[in-house]
């Protein structure tokens, strides 16, 4: 199918460039949008494993970081295309009914076999509102749906067993670090749902835009993006690997298996185990994004791009859960670290620190935080000044 723009992801980033939203938010919104259009109609087989292009993407930043701004245009396009989406706020029972009611029949173009699928995208600008407070039942269901089982069974209120065939759930949401802390139970951090999430973290809006007016080029892009997204939604069948793509995957998978990425936060260990799955799903999506080259084929360039996209967001991923822990000072420690880091030359005296945090910490608590930062080798205490100063070590790990 002939497309109007070179690459859908890049086109969406350019279309939304006049907004204040960070580029990473806009880029990963585009990725989720393509996934929503592909649904369960597309897949890739690797031996006994079948991967589908659904992802759980969560944009995380403080209030005013323009998460919703990045997501808004994509939501409008998906709605115009009648892509099945969940309500912004719902119960698990209503969500199950919505998933069941999205059932479609698809004919496999290679085998002519008839396949049923129930594909649904959760598109929530306020993800923690959708998720609720410590909603373990919903989180468990989302974990089940991520792997796109052929049949998913559940028990109704009347104790009858019902089933959904061809489960496929895609998710994109926006939230703040503070809301993540309050909505997720502590024992869920690091495993379960969070290991399946790609967390895109930014500390604020990208730029200041007084008049976010669209240029003629951007208006044209919007029309082209919509038309191309419609064509992407018509794709159906199995993605194949080019010979070079198999070589690239072998090279990458061998490297990460023998020397996996090291995160200082152990709660990301579950995510690390799922990186190969994220890469396979991303490779399908970026393949569908490009206009040229073999259709329904994953190339080495697609793998390279998928790896680059994931590695970029992984640099800031540890910051997502930095304030979550059992210690009563776990929330304050990253805040103190960040505040010291932005001071002139990474240096502050104890009087300044106390004045800034006196609402949150008394002297005993602040002393404990300082001692913790010293033991972490994050700061050194300079006792030659009065009052004494804290200086960030040059080799300190800030994530």
N, C-alpha and C positions, 0 to 999 in steps of 0.2 A: 504494500500500500504506500503510495507516494505521500510524503509528509511535507509540511510547510516550513518547519524550522529544523535546524541541524540537531539539536538536542533539547529534549523537553525540560530536563532539570535545569540546565543553563539558561534556557529561555524563561523559566519561571523566576529565577534569580534576577535576571535582567528586568523582567516585567515589574517586579516588586522593589526595584532599586530606589525608588523615590520615597520609600517608607523608612522609618527609623529602626526597623527590626534588624537584628544581626544577620549577617549572610548565612551563618550556619543554621539558624532557625528556618530561614526561607528555603535553603537547600534541602534540609531533611523533611520539610513539609512537602516539597515536590516529590521526594522519594516515596513518602507515604501515599501521596495522591496517585502515583503510578501503580503502586501496589493495590490500592483500592479499585483501580480500573481493571487490573488483570484478574483479580479474584482467584478462585480456585480452578479456573479454566486452564491455567498455565502451571507447569511444574517441571522439575528436573529429577531424573532418576540416577542414583549412584549405587549400583548393586541392589541391595535390599532396601535401601533408604530412598524415600521420596521427599523432596523439599518443595514447598510452595512459597510464593512471594509475599507472604504476610509478615509484617513486622510490628513490634510494639515500640513505638518511638515516643519519648516524652521530652518536651522542651522545658527546661528548668532554668529559672532566673527570678530575680526579685520582681516585685510589683512594678509595672512600668517598663519592663524589659521588652515589651512589644511582641509577646508570644502570640497573642490573638491576632495582631496585625499581620504576622507571617502566615497564619492559618486561614484567615478570612477569605481571600480570593480563591484559594483551592477548594474550600467548602462550597462556595457558590457554583464552581464548575461541576463538582461532583453531584450537587443537587440538580443542576440543569440536565445532567446526563442520566438522572434517575438511578445512580449507584446506591444500593441499599446501605443505609446508615442507621445507627442506633440513636435513640433519643438522648439529649444532653444529660438528663437525670432519669434514672429508672431503677426498678427493683430487679433482682436476679431472675425472678419468675417471668417478669415482663420481657426481659432481655432474651431469655430462652425462647419465649413465644415468638419474638421478633426474628430470632435466628431461624427458627423452624419455618416461619412463614416466608422466608426469602428463598425457599427451595427452587432450584432451576434444573433443567435437564440440558446436558451438553453432549454432543456427539464427538467422539474422538476422531480427528481427521485421519489418523493413521490406521486405526483398527476398526473404525465405524461402530465401536462399542458405545452404548448409551450410558452416560455417567450422570449421577445426581449430585448437586452440591448446594450447600447453604452458606452463601458468602455474605459477610456483614462487616462493615467498617465502623468502628467506634471513633468518632471525631469530636473530641471534647476539649474546648478551650479552658475549662476548669476541671482538670482531670480528677482532682481530689474530691470535688463535688460528686462526680460520677462514681468514684470508687467508694466514697463513704468513709466512715471512721472504723478502722479495724474490721473491715468486712471480709472476714476470712473465707466465707463461703464463695463470695464473688471472686476473690483472688485465686482460690483453688480452681474454679471453673475456667478462669482466664488462662491459668497454667495448662489445664487440660486442652483447651482449644488451640493453643499455640502450635501444637504438633499436627493439627489438622487430621485427626483420626477419621477413618472411613465411616465409622459409626460411633456416635456418642449417645450413651443411654443415661436417662435420669428418671427419678421417681416423682410422680405427680403428687399433689395434695391428697388425692383419693387413694394413694398407695399403688397406683398403676404404673407400670414401667413403660416409658415412651422413649423414642429414639430419634436422633437427627442424623441424617446421612450426608456425608461429605461436608463436615464442619470446616469452616474457614473464617477466622476472625482476624482483622487487621485493626491496629489501634494507633492513633496519634492524639496526644493530650498535652496540655500546658499546665504548669504549676510552679510553685515557689519552693525553695529548699525548706522553709519553715513548715509548709503544709505537708510536704513529704514526711517530715519527722512526726507530725501528729496523726496522719492518716494511716501510716503503715505500722503494724506492730513490730517491736524491736527484733523479735526472732525471725521476721520475714525479710529483714535487710540482709542482703548478700546471697540469699538463695531464693527458691521459688520464683515469684513474679519478677523481682528485681534482676535476677540473672537472665531473664528473657528480654529485659528492656534495654534499648539503646538510649542512654540519657545524654541529651545535648545541652550542655551547661554554658550559660553566658552570664556575666556579672552586670549587664545593663544594656541599654539600647546602643546601637552601633554609631549613630550620628544624630545630629539635631537638624530637623527639617521643619522650616516654618510653614511652607506651603507645599504639601505633598501632592502636587498636580501631575497628572499623567501627560507625557509627551505624545505626539502623534505616533511615534515608533512604539511606545508602550501600549497604546490603544490597539494598534495593529497586531502587536504581539498577543494581546489577550484573545483576539479572535483566532489567531493561528494556534495558540495553546489549546483552546477549546476544541478546535477541529482535530488537532493531532491527538488529544486525549481520547476523543471519540474513536479514532482509529486504533489507538492502543487498547481500548476496551474491547475491540473486536478480535484481538489476538487470542489464539486458542491452541493448545497442544503442548507437546514436550519440547523443552529447550535441549539442544544438543551442544556438546563441547567440541570446539575445534581442537586439532592435535596440539597446537601451541598452548591452548587453554589448559589441557590436561597436564602438560609439562609445567606450566606456571603453578597450577594447583599443587602438584606433587612437590615442587620446590618450596612453596610457601608452607604447606601443611607439615612437611618434614622439619622445616626450620622452627615453626612454632611448637611442634611436639617435643623437640629436643631442647629448645630454649624459649619457653613461653615468656610473654611480656611480664615484667615484674611491677606490681602495684604495691605501694607501701601499705595500702588498706587491704587487709585480708578479706574484707567483705566483698571484694570484687573477684574472688577466686571462682565463685560460681559462674560469673559472667565470662571469665577467661575460658572456662570449659565449653562455653557455647559460641565462642568466636567463629569457629568453622561454619556453624549453621548460619550465623549472621552474614558471613561472607558469601555463602552460596545464595542466600535470599537476595542480598544486595546485587550480586552479579546478574541475576535474572532481571532485576529492576533496571539497572543501568544499561543492559542490553536492549530492553524495550524502550528506553529513553532515547537512544540514538536513532537518527533517521536513515543513516547509510550503513552498509555492511550487511552481512547475512542475517536474515530475520529468524527469530527463535533460535539463535545460536549464541553461545557464550564464548567470547574470544579471550585471548590473553590480555588484551587491552581492557576488556570488561572486568576481569579479575583484578588487574592493577588498579583500576579506578575504584572498585569496591574496597580494596584494602586501604587505599589512600583515604577514602571517605571515613572509614571506621577508625583508622589510626588518628585522624585529625581530632575527632570528638573524644577519643580516649585520653588525650592529654589533660582535659579538664574534668573527666568523669570522677576522679577521686574526691573532688570538691562537693559532689552531690550529697554524700553521706558523712561529710567531715564533722558535723555537729551532732551525730546520732550515736549514743552509747549508753552504757549503764552508769558511768560515772556522773556525779552531779555537776561536774564542771566540763563535761564533754561538749556542751553547746558553746560555752564561753571561750574555750581554748582557740578554736579557729577564728573567732571574732577578734580576739586579742592579737593573734598572729597576723591577721590581715591589717589591723590598725597599725601595728608596729611597722609593717612592710611599707606602708604608704607615707611614713614619716620621713623627714629629710635625712638622707643617708642611712635609712633603716635604723634610726636611733631615737630613743625616747628616755626621759628620766622617769623615775617612779612617781613623782608628783603629777606629771602630765597624765600618766597611765591611770592613776587613781582618780583624778578629776574626770576623766572621760568615762570610766566604768563604775563610778560610785553608785549609780542606780542599780547595777546588776551584781556587784560583788563587794563584800566587806573586806577588811584588811586580811583576815585569815584566809578567805577564799582566794584573794588576789595573790597572796604569798604562795599558796599551793599551785596556782597557775604558773607563776614565775618559776618555781622550782621544777615544775613539769617541763616547761620550755627549755630550761637549762639542761635537764637530763636528756631531753630529745636532741640536744646540740643545736637547737634552733637559735638561741640567743646566748650571749655571754654577758655576765654582770660586770660592769665597770665600776669598781668601788673607789676609784680615784676622784670621782665627782661627788658633789653634795647638792641635792640628793643623788644617790647612785643611779647609773644609767643602764639601760638594756640595749645591746647592739646585736643586730642579726649577723650570724656567722655567714661568711661568704659561701660556704659549701652547704648551707642549710637547705633541706628539701621543703619546699613551700606547699606541696600538694598533700 
